[in-house]
Amino acid sequence: MTVEATTERVLRLLALLQRRPSWTAAELAGELGVTDRSVRRDVERLRALGYPVHATAGVGGGYQLGAGTRLPPLLLDDEEAIATAVSLRLASGGTVAGAGEAALRALAKLDQVMPPRLRAEVRAVHGATDTLVGPGIEIDAELLVTLARACRDAVRVRFGYPDREGGERERTVEPVRMVATGRRWYLMAWDVDRDDWRTFRLDRMRDVVATTWHFRPREHPDAAAYVQRSVAEAPYRHLARVRLHAPPDRVRRLVPPQVGRVEDDRAGWCVLIVGGDDLDWLAMHVARLGYEAEVLEPPELREAAARLARRLTAMAAPG
C-alpha cells in the first residue's frame, strides 16, 4: 500500500474517532475495510502524531479519542488555538445563517482535545470580552459545549428546570438538537419521564450534567419547526390564525420565528399563526403590521379587533 493511501486511511480513522466517543477494533476495521491488525498500526501512527487515542480491554472495550497533555498537530500553535476557540465561542451565538451551528460543532471538537491550561485561557479571554449585539439572553459557552457533545454522542442529560408551580424539578432527557432563535437558545429533547418530545430554554437550565447513559437515537420531528411551534404557540392561552394580504416572505421579516409562524396561502396572501395570553394585545399587533387582515380563528379575536377599532375611532375624534 502506498504512503498516500496509508495517510488517507489514518485521516479517515481520526474522523471516525471524532464522530462518536468509542469504537471497537472490529467496528473500525469494518468501516475502513482493513484488518484489526491494520487498525492497531494506524492507532499507533495517530499516537505518534500526538493524538491521545486511549484503548480499553475486555467486553465493551475499544478505542477512544481523549484529551492529552499537549494540543495535537492541527497546524495550530497555542496562541492560534486560543484565538480559534474564542472566535468559535463568539460565532456560536452569531446571526449568520448556519454559522452558529457549525461553530458549535467545531468548538466541541477543539475543546475535546484542548489541554486544560488552554481551556482556562480561553475562558479568561471570553470572560473579559463584551460584544455589542442585539437584545438577547447570554448563554454560558460551557453549557453550549456540554449540550453539543451530548447531542453528538447520544448521551442523556440531567438538569434542574422550573415547573408550573414555580418550583424546580430534575429532568432527564435525550438531547437531539439545539436551536437559536436570535434572542434565545432552545434544546429539543426526548423527556424520559414524560415519554414525549419537549423544548427547553437553555437560560432556565440549572446544574446541567451529561451522564454516561447512552441512548439509541429515535426518529424525531424537524427540530427548527418543532421549536418554533413550541415557543410561538404552545405556551399561550389563545392561538390565532389570521389571513394577511401580503407575501409570506415580507411578513416573516416583520414577525420573528419565536413570535409567530407564517404559512403560504393563495397568491398574494399568507396565514399568520401567533399565540398570546391577551386577545386585545394580539389584535393590536396584527393591526400594526399594516396589512389587510381576515381573522380565521378564534371568533373572540374579531371582538377584540372591534374594541380596538372603537378605541382608535374615539381617539381620532376632535375635542
C-alpha positions in Angstrom: 0.0 0.0 0.0 1.3 3.5 -0.9 2.2 6.1 1.7 -0.7 8.3 0.3 -3.2 5.5 0.8 -2.0 4.9 4.4 -2.2 8.6 5.2 -5.7 8.8 3.8 -6.7 5.8 5.9 -5.2 7.3 9.1 -7.1 10.5 8.5 -10.3 8.5 8.0 -9.6 6.8 11.3 -9.2 10.1 13.0 -12.5 11.3 11.6 -14.3 8.2 12.9 -12.8 8.6 16.4 -14.1 12.2 16.4 -17.6 11.1 15.3 -18.5 9.2 18.5 -16.9 8.5 21.8 -15.9 4.9 21.5 -15.3 2.2 18.8 -14.3 -1.4 18.9 -11.4 -2.6 16.7 -13.8 -4.7 14.7 -16.1 -1.7 14.0 -13.2 0.4 12.9 -11.9 -2.4 10.7 -15.3 -2.7 9.1 -15.6 1.0 8.4 -12.1 1.2 7.0 -12.1 -2.1 5.1 -8.9 -3.4 6.8 -7.9 -6.0 9.4 -7.8 -5.4 13.2 -4.0 -5.5 12.9 -4.1 -2.6 10.5 -6.3 -0.7 12.8 -3.8 -1.2 15.7 -1.0 0.1 13.5 -3.0 3.1 12.4 -3.8 3.9 16.0 -0.1 3.9 16.8 0.5 6.3 14.0 -2.0 8.7 15.4 -0.4 8.4 18.8 3.0 9.1 17.3 1.5 12.3 15.9 0.3 13.4 19.3 -3.4 12.3 19.2 -4.3 10.8 22.5 -6.1 7.5 21.5 -7.0 5.5 24.6 -7.6 1.8 24.5 -9.7 -0.3 26.9 -9.6 -4.1 27.0 -12.3 -6.6 27.7 -16.0 -6.9 26.8 -17.3 -3.5 25.6 -13.7 -2.1 25.3 -12.4 -0.2 22.3 -10.7 2.9 21.2 -11.5 6.5 22.3 -10.0 9.9 21.4 -9.3 11.8 24.5 -7.6 15.0 25.7 -3.9 14.8 26.0 -1.1 16.8 27.7 -0.5 18.9 24.5 -2.6 20.0 21.6 -2.4 17.5 18.7 -0.8 18.9 15.5 -3.7 20.7 13.9 -1.3 23.2 12.4 -2.2 25.5 15.3 0.1 26.8 18.0 -1.2 27.7 21.4 -2.0 31.3 20.5 -3.8 30.2 17.3 -5.7 27.6 19.2 -6.9 30.1 21.8 -7.8 32.6 19.1 -9.8 30.0 17.2 -11.6 28.8 20.3 -12.6 32.4 21.3 -13.8 33.1 17.7 -15.9 30.0 17.7 -17.4 30.9 21.0 -18.4 34.3 19.7 -19.6 32.8 16.4 -21.8 30.2 18.1 -24.1 33.0 19.2 -23.9 34.9 16.0 -26.6 35.7 13.5 -25.1 34.5 10.2 -27.2 31.6 8.9 -25.6 28.3 9.6 -22.5 29.8 11.2 -23.6 29.3 14.8 -24.3 25.6 14.5 -21.1 25.0 12.5 -19.0 27.0 15.0 -20.6 25.0 17.9 -19.6 21.7 16.3 -16.1 22.9 15.6 -15.8 24.2 19.2 -16.9 20.9 20.6 -14.2 19.1 18.6 -11.5 21.6 19.6 -12.5 21.6 23.2 -12.3 17.8 23.3 -8.6 17.7 22.7 -7.5 21.0 24.1 -5.3 20.8 27.2 -6.8 22.2 30.5 -4.3 25.1 30.6 -5.5 26.4 27.2 -9.2 26.0 28.2 -8.5 28.2 31.2 -7.0 30.9 28.9 -10.0 30.7 26.5 -12.4 31.2 29.4 -10.4 34.1 30.7 -10.4 35.9 27.3 -14.1 35.1 26.8 -14.9 36.4 30.3 -13.1 39.7 29.7 -14.8 40.4 26.4 -18.1 42.2 25.7 -19.9 42.3 22.3 -22.4 44.8 21.0 -25.2 42.6 19.9 -29.0 42.8 19.8 -31.1 42.2 22.9 -31.0 38.6 24.0 -30.1 36.3 26.8 -26.4 35.3 27.3 -25.7 31.6 27.5 -22.6 30.2 29.1 -20.3 28.7 26.4 -19.5 25.7 28.6 -23.2 24.8 28.6 -23.3 25.0 24.8 -20.3 22.7 24.6 -21.8 20.2 27.1 -25.1 20.0 25.2 -23.4 19.9 21.8 -21.3 16.9 22.9 -24.3 15.2 24.4 -26.3 15.6 21.1 -23.3 14.3 19.2 -22.5 11.4 21.5 -26.2 10.4 22.1 -25.9 10.5 25.9 -28.6 11.5 28.4 -28.5 14.9 30.1 -29.8 15.7 33.6 -30.7 19.2 34.9 -33.0 21.3 37.0 -35.8 23.1 35.3 -38.7 25.3 36.6 -42.1 23.7 36.8 -45.6 25.3 36.6 -45.9 25.6 40.3 -42.9 27.9 40.5 -40.5 25.3 41.9 -37.8 23.3 40.2 -37.8 19.7 39.1 -35.0 17.4 37.9 -35.4 16.5 34.2 -33.6 13.7 32.4 -33.7 14.0 28.6 -32.2 12.5 25.4 -31.0 15.6 23.6 -31.3 15.9 19.8 -30.5 19.4 18.7 -30.1 23.0 19.9 -32.0 25.8 18.1 -31.1 29.5 18.3 -33.9 31.9 17.6 -31.8 35.1 17.6 -32.8 36.0 21.1 -32.8 32.7 22.9 -31.3 29.2 22.7 -33.6 26.1 23.0 -32.9 22.4 23.3 -35.2 19.9 21.6 -35.0 16.6 23.5 -37.0 13.4 24.4 -38.2 13.8 28.0 -37.6 10.4 29.6 -40.1 10.9 32.5 -42.9 12.4 30.3 -42.2 10.0 27.4 -42.6 12.7 24.8 -40.7 15.4 23.0 -40.1 18.7 24.8 -38.4 22.1 24.3 -36.2 23.6 27.0 -34.8 27.1 27.2 -31.1 26.9 27.9 -31.1 30.0 30.2 -33.6 28.2 32.5 -31.5 25.1 32.9 -29.6 24.6 36.2 -26.7 22.2 37.1 -26.6 20.6 33.7 -24.8 17.2 33.7 -24.1 14.9 30.8 -24.4 11.4 32.1 -22.7 8.2 30.8 -26.0 6.7 29.8 -26.1 6.2 26.0 -29.4 6.1 24.2 -30.4 4.9 20.7 -31.4 7.9 18.6 -35.1 7.8 17.7 -36.9 9.4 14.8 -37.8 12.9 15.6 -39.6 15.9 14.1 -37.7 18.7 12.4 -36.0 20.5 15.3 -36.3 24.0 14.0 -40.0 23.7 13.1 -40.8 21.9 16.4 -39.1 24.6 18.5 -40.8 27.3 16.5 -44.2 25.8 17.2 -43.4 25.2 20.8 -42.3 28.8 21.6 -44.7 30.6 19.3 -47.9 28.7 20.0 -47.9 26.2 22.9 -47.3 28.4 26.0 -50.2 30.8 25.3 -53.9 30.8 26.3 -55.0 31.8 22.8 -53.8 30.7 19.3 -54.8 32.9 16.5 -54.9 32.3 12.7 -55.1 35.4 10.6 -55.0 35.7 6.8 -53.0 38.7 5.6 -52.9 40.3 2.2 -49.1 40.2 1.9 -46.4 38.0 0.6 -45.2 35.4 3.2 -41.6 36.5 3.0 -42.5 40.1 3.8 -44.5 39.1 6.8 -41.7 36.7 8.0 -39.4 39.7 8.0 -41.7 41.5 10.4 -42.7 38.6 12.6 -39.7 36.8 14.3 -39.9 33.0 14.3 -40.2 32.9 18.1 -43.3 35.1 17.9 -45.3 33.6 15.1 -45.4 31.2 12.2 -46.2 32.2 8.6 -47.7 29.8 6.1 -48.2 30.2 2.4 -51.8 30.8 1.2 -53.2 31.8 -2.2 -51.3 34.2 -4.4 -50.5 37.4 -2.6 -51.8 36.1 0.8 -50.4 34.3 3.7 -51.7 32.9 7.1 -50.1 34.1 10.3 -50.3 31.7 13.3 -49.5 33.5 16.5 -50.1 32.9 20.2 -50.9 35.3 23.1 -52.4 35.5 26.5 -54.4 38.7 25.7 -56.7 39.0 22.7 -56.5 42.8 22.8 -52.7 42.6 22.5 -53.0 40.2 19.6 -55.5 42.4 17.8 -53.2 45.5 18.2 -50.1 43.7 17.0 -51.8 42.2 13.9 -53.2 45.7 13.1 -49.7 47.2 13.5 -48.4 45.0 10.6 -50.3 47.3 8.3 -51.9 44.7 6.0 -55.5 43.9 5.2 -56.4 41.1 7.6 -59.1 38.4 8.0 -59.5 36.7 11.3 -59.9 32.9 10.8 -59.9 32.0 14.5 -60.7 32.4 17.3 -64.0 34.3 16.9 -63.2 36.2 20.1 -60.3 37.9 18.2 -62.8 39.6 15.9 -64.5 41.1 19.0 -61.1 42.3 20.3 -60.5 43.9 16.9 -63.8 45.7 17.1 -63.0 47.0 20.6 -59.7 48.3 19.3 -61.4 50.0 16.4 -63.8 51.8 18.7 -61.0 53.0 20.9 -59.0 54.3 17.9 -62.1 56.0 16.5 -62.7 57.7 19.8 -59.0 58.8 20.0 -59.2 60.3 16.5 -62.4 62.3 17.2 -61.9 66.0 17.7 -62.1 67.6 21.1 
